[in-house]
Amino acid sequence: MGRKERLLDRVLKLLDLARVFHLPVIVTEQNPRFLGSTLPAIQESLSGYEPIEKLHFDCCAVDAFNREIEEKGLQNIILTGIETHICVFQTCVSLLEKGYGVHVPHHAVDSRTDDNRQIGLSLMREAGATITSTETVIFQILAIFCNSTTRH
């Protein structure tokens, strides 16, 4: 499996998880007029696909993104995307500074080079993010939901 296919596979698994457990999903697009929009397979997996367009690398520099995370009452964020060392990293640091828990599945992010991907992951870990795997995220959420249903 190539990097693009692996990234797409992991993101689609996380979107399936979000759909099953009714978890909020926020989609952003970096300058879609110039760089293109979200991959069709991801668009198709999202009901009501309405991305937030951005020109800043950091999603937190976009008011619409900040409103979304505040309105949804999020405390923890699973962060995926491309250009791990730029957009994902800058967004991660800003979210951490705002007090959010940030979880980055390492194969659900990518950069044009593997070196830049690894650098971005290392910088996010040093900043305080949890670098994890897609499977770990899936089973952690399953555990949370299983524990919450057995308590009621």
FENMO-V782704 format. One record per residue. SS is DSSP state (a for helix, b for strand, c for the rest). PSI is psi as a letter, one per 30 degrees, with the letter a starting at -180 (NA if undefined). NEAR is the number of other C-alpha atoms within 12 Angstrom. Layout:
SS:PSI:NEAR + SS:PSI:NEAR
This chain:
c:k:10 + c:l:10 + a:e:20 + a:e:21 + a:e:17 + a:e:19 + a:e:31 + a:e:29 + a:e:24 + a:e:32 + a:e:40 + a:e:29 + a:e:29 + a:e:37 + a:e:33 + a:e:23 + a:e:27 + a:e:24 + a:e:16 + a:e:16 + c:g:18 + c:h:16 + c:k:22 + c:k:27 + c:k:34 + c:k:33 + c:k:32 + b:l:37 + b:k:32 + b:j:27 + c:i:19 + a:f:17 + a:e:12 + a:e:11 + a:f:14 + c:l:13 + c:l:22 + c:k:27 + c:k:26 + a:e:13 + a:e:19 + a:e:27 + a:e:23 + a:f:15 + a:f:25 + c:k:28 + c:k:19 + c:h:13 + c:j:20 + c:i:20 + c:l:25 + b:j:27 + b:k:27 + b:k:26 + c:f:20 + c:k:22 + c:e:27 + c:j:29 + a:e:37 + a:f:31 + a:g:23 + c:j:22 + a:e:17 + a:e:20 + a:e:27 + a:e:24 + a:e:17 + a:e:22 + a:e:25 + a:e:21 + a:e:13 + c:f:17 + c:h:14 + c:k:22 + c:e:18 + b:k:25 + b:k:32 + b:j:42 + c:k:45 + c:l:41 + b:a:44 + b:l:38 + c:i:30 + a:e:39 + a:f:32 + a:d:29 + a:e:35 + a:e:42 + a:e:42 + a:e:29 + a:e:40 + a:e:44 + a:e:36 + a:e:27 + a:e:33 + a:e:26 + a:f:16 + c:f:19 + c:g:17 + c:k:26 + b:k:25 + b:k:32 + b:k:36 + b:j:42 + b:j:34 + c:f:38 + c:g:37 + c:g:37 + b:l:44 + b:l:37 + c:l:28 + c:f:18 + c:l:17 + a:e:20 + a:e:15 + a:e:22 + a:e:30 + a:e:24 + a:e:23 + a:e:35 + a:e:42 + a:e:23 + a:e:24 + a:e:36 + a:e:25 + a:e:16 + a:f:23 + c:g:23 + c:l:34 + b:j:28 + b:k:33 + b:a:26 + c:l:26 + a:e:32 + a:e:21 + a:e:22 + a:e:32 + a:e:28 + a:f:18 + a:e:18 + a:e:23 + a:e:18 + a:e:15 + a:e:15 + a:e:19 + a:e:14 + a:e:13 + a:e:11 + a:f:10 + a:f:9 + c:f:8 + c:NA:7
